[in-house]
Amino acid sequence: MSTPPPAGNTAAAAFDARAEQYDRWFDEHTALYRAELTAVAELLAPVRAAAGAGAEGLEIGVGTGRFAAPLGISHGLEPAPRMARLARARGIDVVAGVAEDLPFGTGRFAYTALLTSLCFVTDPARALREARRVTVGGGAVLVAYLNRVGPPGQELAARQAEDPYYSHAHLMTTPELEALLRGAGFLPEDSRQVLAGPEGAPVVRPGAEEGLFCVLRARAQGAGHTTA
């Protein structure tokens, strides 16, 4: 029998109760899913190249592993046990826990990622400080988030209260996230967004102004730590 999500973590409980339904979304929306993967991959590639072979990353809020597995992120943290089980089936080394109290040593990872998970944590500022702590100096964090600015974000916000998942979310703006990143010891440096292209097909473009799904990459400032 699975251990339940942490007491009081309503977002984790909501995802845990609908883990299989959540996971099916990616099979039912393949074009959008591929565009989101591309947006993250474009920002992750130079981080990996700089870190060198064997450098390890952590996805905080790994969910069912739909991002970590194809992106080659080997480690994950997940508070919802049913979600974690699906991620493990995709080959991810998943540890139970919450973003605000990561069970990893300082400077453990070359990079960290929160891919549409930061909006669900209780304390985003603390979660990013923890991400900075476990990220090697000079490494990076990638944050994918749902941007509430622009028509798609406003539409989601209007129906947010009725959504079984996003009723638990805090939709962010890009300036809000950039301020949180700076406060945690990261320097924002690049971004991508998914927009509707010709005939409505999703396309990836630089920036984070209009798209609903946006990704920011930020560099970890301060003294370097080894990942050994």
Phi and psi in degrees as a GROMACS rama.xvg file:
@    title "Ramachandran Plot"
@    xaxis  label "Phi"
@    yaxis  label "Psi"
@TYPE xy
-72.5602  143.899  SER-2
-70.7299  133.912  THR-3
-68.2233  163.139  PRO-4
-60.7528  160.63  PRO-5
-54.3419  140.28  PRO-6
-57.7493  135.159  ALA-7
86.5214  -8.31163  GLY-8
-88.4782  84.4288  ASN-9
-67.8816  -33.4906  THR-10
-64.7555  -46.6583  ALA-11
-60.9981  -40.1892  ALA-12
-63.9382  -39.6955  ALA-13
-64.5778  -43.4718  ALA-14
-69.5637  -38.1814  PHE-15
-62.2058  -39.4978  ASP-16
-69.7955  -20.2452  ALA-17
-125.933  32.3531  ARG-18
-58.6703  -47.1033  ALA-19
-68.0239  -39.8774  GLU-20
-62.2633  -44.2271  GLN-21
-59.1027  -45.7858  TYR-22
-64.9502  -33.746  ASP-23
-66.4104  -25.5691  ARG-24
-53.2926  -39.0009  TRP-25
-68.6419  -31.0458  PHE-26
-76.8481  -25.2183  ASP-27
-90.7024  -11.5127  GLU-28
-133.78  59.13  HIS-29
-65.6119  -38.1967  THR-30
-65.1322  -44.5469  ALA-31
-67.3755  -41.2464  LEU-32
-59.5766  -45.6749  TYR-33
-63.7099  -38.4384  ARG-34
-64.8215  -41.2092  ALA-35
-64.1526  -42.1553  GLU-36
-60.2446  -42.5979  LEU-37
-61.9804  -42.2568  THR-38
-59.5868  -43.3149  ALA-39
-70.1719  -44.383  VAL-40
-61.214  -37.6007  ALA-41
-62.8984  -34.6472  GLU-42
-84.0542  -26.7889  LEU-43
-78.9371  -31.8417  LEU-44
-54.5876  -49.1236  ALA-45
-67.7902  -27.7372  PRO-46
-65.4815  -45.3109  VAL-47
-64.1276  -42.4946  ARG-48
-61.4747  -40.4157  ALA-49
-71.7032  -34.0097  ALA-50
-74.3101  -28.6681  ALA-51
90.9092  169.346  GLY-52
-61.8569  140.628  ALA-53
86.6325  -7.35213  GLY-54
-67.3082  137.067  ALA-55
-107.809  148.883  GLU-56
-123.667  165.273  GLY-57
-131.034  128.182  LEU-58
-98.2059  119.764  GLU-59
-91.2778  114.732  ILE-60
82.3655  57.6851  GLY-61
-72.3164  -15.3606  VAL-62
60.6486  -130.574  GLY-63
-95.1968  9.89551  THR-64
83.1799  14.3547  GLY-65
-68.2913  -23.3229  ARG-66
-97.0059  -48.4108  PHE-67
-58.8626  -44.3267  ALA-68
-62.5631  -54.8903  ALA-69
-70.0171  -23.4284  PRO-70
-85.7642  -8.3427  LEU-71
75.6067  27.6481  GLY-72
-88.0634  112.313  ILE-73
-81.5848  -22.6949  SER-74
-115.868  145.702  HIS-75
-143.596  154.002  GLY-76
-121.658  134.088  LEU-77
-153.083  126.579  GLU-78
-84.1864  -16.68  PRO-79
-96.1327  113.231  ALA-80
-63.2247  -36.2519  PRO-81
-69.4655  -36.5055  ARG-82
-64.1859  -44.8585  MET-83
-61.0902  -38.0489  ALA-84
-61.6248  -41.2798  ARG-85
-67.6162  -36.513  LEU-86
-65.7946  -40.8407  ALA-87
-62.6551  -36.225  ARG-88
-63.8999  -20.959  ALA-89
-93.8269  9.4632  ARG-90
91.7962  10.4641  GLY-91
-88.0013  137.335  ILE-92
-82.0507  99.0754  ASP-93
-103.942  132.126  VAL-94
-112.851  138.903  VAL-95
-75.7895  141.759  ALA-96
162.499  -178.068  GLY-97
-121.379  155.497  VAL-98
-64.0541  -29.0726  ALA-99
-78.182  -6.89485  GLU-100
-149.288  74.734  ASP-101
-72.7292  131.817  LEU-102
-86.305  49.7758  PRO-103
-135.97  155.048  PHE-104
-74.4288  163.459  GLY-105
-63.8228  133.386  THR-106
67.228  24.9237  GLY-107
-70.0162  -31.0582  ARG-108
-121.167  147.664  PHE-109
-71.2107  -27.9917  ALA-110
-156.704  156.45  TYR-111
-127.771  160.567  THR-112
-144.985  137.395  ALA-113
-124.188  101.84  LEU-114
-106.912  93.5713  LEU-115
60.8935  29.2791  THR-116
-109.795  -25.1616  SER-117
-61.1556  -33.7045  LEU-118
-68.8859  -10.5699  CYS-119
-103.621  -6.30991  PHE-120
-81.0113  155.583  VAL-121
-69.4221  -39.5569  THR-122
-130.952  88.2482  ASP-123
-59.0756  -37.8763  PRO-124
-63.0847  -44.5433  ALA-125
-66.6888  -38.8075  ARG-126
-60.6882  -41.3308  ALA-127
-71.0273  -33.8928  LEU-128
-63.2951  -39.1037  ARG-129
-66.7634  -39.8567  GLU-130
-60.232  -41.1179  ALA-131
-64.1313  -39.9832  ARG-132
-60.9301  -41.8078  ARG-133
-88.8411  -3.14468  VAL-134
-95.4668  132.369  THR-135
-60.7895  144.524  VAL-136
-57.1533  132.012  GLY-137
87.6729  -9.78936  GLY-138
-76.6858  -161.646  GLY-139
-146.035  158.605  ALA-140
-119.628  141.535  VAL-141
-115.082  127.068  LEU-142
-121.702  114.521  VAL-143
-95.587  136.074  ALA-144
-149.215  162.691  TYR-145
-97.012  112.484  LEU-146
-82.1986  120.405  ASN-147
-80.9175  -5.06681  ARG-148
-84.0892  140.987  VAL-149
98.2102  162.064  GLY-150
-56.4938  -45.047  PRO-151
-62.4662  -41.0973  PRO-152
-66.1464  -39.0403  GLY-153
-67.5458  -36.4676  GLN-154
-65.0574  -43.9409  GLU-155
-63.2723  -42.7578  LEU-156
-60.6833  -35.185  ALA-157
-67.4308  -30.5332  ALA-158
-109.343  11.7982  ARG-159
-59.5861  -40.7364  GLN-160
-62.5686  -26.4739  ALA-161
-92.9478  -7.34075  GLU-162
-83.1959  131.734  ASP-163
-65.0723  -23.4332  PRO-164
-99.4335  -55.7648  TYR-165
-77.1337  -6.68407  TYR-166
-65.4176  -16.5361  SER-167
-99.2702  3.54554  HIS-168
-102.428  153.39  ALA-169
-108.526  105.023  HIS-170
-71.9713  134.808  LEU-171
-107.376  164.806  MET-172
-106.137  160.905  THR-173
-62.7339  -45.7553  THR-174
-60.2178  -36.2838  PRO-175
-62.8085  -45.6009  GLU-176
-66.6622  -41.6981  LEU-177
-59.4357  -39.4714  GLU-178
-65.666  -40.7416  ALA-179
-63.5379  -41.768  LEU-180
-63.409  -45.3647  LEU-181
-62.3894  -40.7604  ARG-182
-64.5542  -24.2434  GLY-183
-91.4568  -4.70495  ALA-184
100.145  20.8  GLY-185
-113.44  150.563  PHE-186
-115.126  110.878  LEU-187
-58.6738  138.314  PRO-188
-137.421  -19.1213  GLU-189
-161.399  161.526  ASP-190
-155.049  158.888  SER-191
-139.5  156.744  ARG-192
-143.542  151.195  GLN-193
-100.845  123.181  VAL-194
-121.054  165.11  LEU-195
-81.927  119.63  ALA-196
-94.5752  -156.237  GLY-197
-55.6411  133.746  PRO-198
58.7006  23.7118  GLU-199
83.7473  -1.75135  GLY-200
-68.1741  137.642  ALA-201
-70.3666  138.814  PRO-202
-133.055  153.907  VAL-203
-101.41  131.494  VAL-204
-134.722  153.46  ARG-205
-62.3846  155.835  PRO-206
100.113  175.465  GLY-207
-151.983  49.7134  ALA-208
-106.395  -37.4156  GLU-209
-115.363  -32.1296  GLU-210
-69.3546  155.124  GLY-211
-76.5375  -48.8689  LEU-212
-90.5628  112.143  PHE-213
-124.768  154.45  CYS-214
-132.862  130.42  VAL-215
-112.567  138.282  LEU-216
-109.65  134.099  ARG-217
-134.219  143.393  ALA-218
-91.317  136.269  ARG-219
-74.4061  119.772  ALA-220
-91.0715  164.336  GLN-221
99.4109  -172.823  GLY-222
-62.3927  145.16  ALA-223
-79.072  148.555  GLY-224
-124.947  153.628  HIS-225
-84.6538  156.902  THR-226
-99.9556  13.1317  THR-227
